[in-house]
């Protein structure tokens, strides 16, 4: 599990960042590119923003052009809004009760530039 300091990006209001942390939505990050280590970088970045990321992996293929957030628990509205704001990604609703993770972030070739985070 990745859990670091919570340093919200300026794009997130303090209210949205607080609601995001309260929701504790479980998120998985999958890399759909050939860029090695991308899922870990995105996961670390999201954890710094207060997301509850529990796993990273490579997706089934590595040639996807577009990133997307697959939402299984639509009740996590703050988490959904924060993902859209930070990653500028398409949201795909696939509601399923009791399924974990609540969301999967699938990183494609069009992913935004993710800052490199260095712990002090």
C-alpha positions in Angstrom: 0.0 0.0 0.0 1.3 3.4 -0.9 0.5 6.1 1.7 2.6 9.2 1.9 2.3 12.8 3.1 -0.9 14.5 1.9 0.2 17.5 -0.2 -2.8 18.4 -2.4 -2.0 20.0 -5.8 -3.2 23.6 -6.2 -5.9 22.3 -8.6 -7.7 20.7 -5.7 -9.6 22.9 -3.3 -9.0 22.2 0.4 -12.6 21.1 0.7 -12.3 18.6 -2.1 -9.0 17.3 -0.7 -10.6 16.8 2.7 -13.6 15.0 1.2 -11.2 12.8 -0.9 -9.3 11.7 2.2 -12.5 11.0 4.1 -13.9 8.7 1.3 -10.8 6.4 1.4 -11.8 4.9 -1.9 -9.5 2.0 -2.8 -7.7 2.7 -6.1 -5.6 0.5 -8.4 -3.3 2.0 -11.0 -2.6 0.1 -14.2 0.0 1.0 -16.8 -1.2 0.6 -20.5 2.0 2.0 -22.0 5.5 0.7 -22.7 6.9 3.4 -20.3 8.5 1.4 -17.5 7.6 2.4 -13.9 4.7 4.7 -15.0 2.1 3.0 -12.8 4.3 3.4 -9.7 5.0 7.1 -10.5 1.3 7.8 -11.0 0.5 5.8 -7.8 3.0 7.8 -5.8 1.7 11.1 -7.2 -1.9 10.2 -6.3 -0.9 9.1 -2.8 0.8 12.5 -2.2 -2.6 14.0 -3.1 -4.4 11.9 -0.5 -5.7 9.0 -2.6 -5.8 5.5 -1.1 -3.8 3.6 -3.7 -3.4 -0.1 -2.9 -1.9 -1.7 -6.0 -0.1 -1.1 -9.3 0.5 -3.4 -12.3 0.7 -3.5 -16.0 -2.6 -3.7 -17.9 -3.5 -6.5 -20.3 -1.9 -4.6 -23.2 0.7 -1.8 -23.5 -0.5 0.0 -26.6 -3.5 2.1 -25.3 -3.7 5.7 -26.5 -6.1 7.0 -23.9 -6.1 7.0 -20.1 -9.3 6.4 -18.2 -10.7 6.0 -14.7 -13.0 3.0 -14.3 -15.4 3.7 -11.5 -17.0 0.8 -9.8 -18.3 2.7 -6.8 -20.0 5.9 -8.0 -20.8 7.0 -4.4 -17.1 8.2 -4.1 -17.9 11.6 -5.7 -15.0 13.5 -4.3 -12.5 10.9 -5.5 -14.0 10.9 -8.9 -13.9 14.7 -9.2 -10.3 14.8 -7.9 -9.2 12.1 -10.4 -10.8 14.0 -13.3 -9.2 17.3 -12.1 -5.6 15.9 -11.6 -5.3 13.4 -14.4 -7.6 15.0 -17.0 -8.9 11.6 -17.8 -12.1 10.1 -19.2 -14.3 8.5 -16.5 -16.1 5.2 -17.3 -18.8 4.1 -15.0 -19.0 0.4 -14.4 -20.9 0.1 -11.1 -20.5 -3.2 -9.2 -21.5 -3.6 -5.6 -18.9 -5.0 -3.2 -16.1 -5.1 -5.8 -12.7 -3.9 -4.8 -10.9 -1.8 -5.9 -13.6 1.0 -6.0 -11.7 2.5 -9.0 -9.0 1.6 -11.5 -6.8 4.3 -13.1 -5.6 3.0 -16.4 -2.7 5.1 -17.7 -2.5 5.4 -21.5 -0.2 7.2 -23.9 -2.1 10.5 -23.4 -1.3 10.7 -19.6 -0.5 14.1 -18.2 3.1 14.8 -17.1 3.5 13.4 -13.7 5.9 15.3 -11.4 8.8 13.3 -9.9 8.3 13.2 -6.2 11.3 13.0 -3.9 10.8 12.3 -0.2 12.8 14.5 2.1 
